[in-house]
Amino acid sequence: MNTQRIRILLTAIDKGSLTKAGQTLGYTQSYLTQTVKAFEDEIGFPLLVKTNRGVEPTNEAQMLIPAMRELIRSEERLDQEMAEIQGLHRGTIRIGTFVSTSVYWVPQIIEYFHNNYPEVVFQIEELGHEEMIRGLIDGSLDITLMSDPGKKVNIDFIPVLEDPMMVVFQPEKYDLSKYDYVPVDVLRDYPFIMTYKSYDKDPHKVFEDAGFMPQVRYHSRDDFAVLSMVQRGLGLAILPELTINEFPGDYDTRMLDPEAYRTLGIGIRSVEDAGPLARFVIKYIRENIR
């Protein structure tokens, strides 16, 4: 079985577009189209269908995706094991990450490997919480930089640090600067801007633990868009300190009472089954990210 064809097919499915797959893999769209057509001719049924949004897998392709991902993972792991025996570190690692960890952690990680192990290739995707879990389970991601998914999710999680959750507000409009620690209960009466729960569950957990939900005026996928709206006095937000530190602006922040934290760390489908490159990257993160 030609694994190059499988890689091309899976990348097109993951990106939803042959053009985007070509940009990722360094091939022209015409080459990818010919390769997928040859693959379809070989196995005797179509694998991709064109839509207004790009391409999607056929029902037959959907049935094959788990086995194809497992084949690619096995090939990559074999390559990495052989490289490790030779004293080398090389290969591709696919990482899903929040915007905050992408800004704060990823540059340090890539800089270290670029300077010391240039044959390690990183594919970084900024995703939401549920997207990262799906990527680990279906094999499209090797590791994720995420918050603790909880015990109900069938993946392994390695904690790295505790990140405080803060209330963020425009002090000229909202009178919360008088507090050293803002009691969560007083937030019942204020309008909020929230990230979607599927994207970032941690702000929602603050209110779930308090036993109520605030008046949510707007939702967004992007922490920085939320902060931009907070600056304009459109509402308050609950955001992690790591995000706030990367977006200084015209707003004030306070810790909560009771204090709330998100546990940031590394998600992986199985620590026990991790390949040598994933284990090496995890070791670097645990020892160097603070």
Secondary structure in CASP SS format (residue, H / E / C, confidence):
PFRMAT SS
TARGET T0000
AUTHOR 0000-0000-0000
METHOD secondary structure of the structure
MODEL  1
M C 1.00
N C 1.00
T H 1.00
Q H 1.00
R H 1.00
I H 1.00
R H 1.00
I H 1.00
L H 1.00
L H 1.00
T H 1.00
A H 1.00
I H 1.00
D H 1.00
K H 1.00
G C 1.00
S C 1.00
L H 1.00
T H 1.00
K H 1.00
A H 1.00
G H 1.00
Q H 1.00
T H 1.00
L H 1.00
G C 1.00
Y C 1.00
T C 1.00
Q H 1.00
S H 1.00
Y H 1.00
L H 1.00
T H 1.00
Q H 1.00
T H 1.00
V H 1.00
K H 1.00
A H 1.00
F H 1.00
E H 1.00
D H 1.00
E H 1.00
I H 1.00
G C 1.00
F C 1.00
P C 1.00
L C 1.00
L E 1.00
V E 1.00
K E 1.00
T E 1.00
N C 1.00
R C 1.00
G E 1.00
V E 1.00
E E 1.00
P E 1.00
T C 1.00
N H 1.00
E H 1.00
A H 1.00
Q H 1.00
M H 1.00
L H 1.00
I H 1.00
P H 1.00
A H 1.00
M H 1.00
R H 1.00
E H 1.00
L H 1.00
I H 1.00
R H 1.00
S H 1.00
E H 1.00
E H 1.00
R H 1.00
L H 1.00
D H 1.00
Q H 1.00
E H 1.00
M H 1.00
A H 1.00
E H 1.00
I H 1.00
Q C 1.00
G C 1.00
L C 1.00
H C 1.00
R C 1.00
G E 1.00
T E 1.00
I E 1.00
R E 1.00
I E 1.00
G E 1.00
T E 1.00
F C 1.00
V H 1.00
S H 1.00
T H 1.00
S H 1.00
V H 1.00
Y H 1.00
W C 1.00
V H 1.00
P H 1.00
Q H 1.00
I H 1.00
I H 1.00
E H 1.00
Y H 1.00
F H 1.00
H H 1.00
N H 1.00
N H 1.00
Y C 1.00
P C 1.00
E C 1.00
V E 1.00
V E 1.00
F E 1.00
Q E 1.00
I E 1.00
E E 1.00
E E 1.00
L C 1.00
G C 1.00
H H 1.00
E H 1.00
E H 1.00
M H 1.00
I H 1.00
R H 1.00
G H 1.00
L H 1.00
I H 1.00
D H 1.00
G C 1.00
S C 1.00
L C 1.00
D C 1.00
I E 1.00
T E 1.00
L E 1.00
M E 1.00
S E 1.00
D C 1.00
P C 1.00
G C 1.00
K C 1.00
K C 1.00
V C 1.00
N C 1.00
I C 1.00
D E 1.00
F E 1.00
I E 1.00
P E 1.00
V E 1.00
L E 1.00
E E 1.00
D E 1.00
P E 1.00
M E 1.00
M E 1.00
V E 1.00
V E 1.00
F E 1.00
Q C 1.00
P C 1.00
E C 1.00
K C 1.00
Y C 1.00
D C 1.00
L C 1.00
S C 1.00
K C 1.00
Y C 1.00
D C 1.00
Y E 1.00
V E 1.00
P E 1.00
V H 1.00
D H 1.00
V H 1.00
L H 1.00
R H 1.00
D H 1.00
Y C 1.00
P E 1.00
F E 1.00
I E 1.00
M E 1.00
T E 1.00
Y C 1.00
K C 1.00
S C 1.00
Y C 1.00
D C 1.00
K C 1.00
D H 1.00
P H 1.00
H H 1.00
K H 1.00
V H 1.00
F H 1.00
E H 1.00
D H 1.00
A H 1.00
G C 1.00
F C 1.00
M C 1.00
P C 1.00
Q E 1.00
V E 1.00
R E 1.00
Y E 1.00
H E 1.00
S E 1.00
R C 1.00
D C 1.00
D H 1.00
F H 1.00
A H 1.00
V H 1.00
L H 1.00
S H 1.00
M H 1.00
V H 1.00
Q H 1.00
R C 1.00
G C 1.00
L C 1.00
G C 1.00
L E 1.00
A E 1.00
I E 1.00
L E 1.00
P E 1.00
E H 1.00
L H 1.00
T H 1.00
I H 1.00
N H 1.00
E C 1.00
F C 1.00
P C 1.00
G C 1.00
D C 1.00
Y C 1.00
D E 1.00
T E 1.00
R E 1.00
M E 1.00
L E 1.00
D E 1.00
P C 1.00
E C 1.00
A C 1.00
Y E 1.00
R E 1.00
T E 1.00
L E 1.00
G E 1.00
I E 1.00
G E 1.00
I E 1.00
R C 1.00
S C 1.00
V C 1.00
E C 1.00
D C 1.00
A C 1.00
G C 1.00
P H 1.00
L H 1.00
A H 1.00
R H 1.00
F H 1.00
V H 1.00
I H 1.00
K H 1.00
Y H 1.00
I H 1.00
R H 1.00
E H 1.00
N H 1.00
I C 1.00
R C 1.00
END
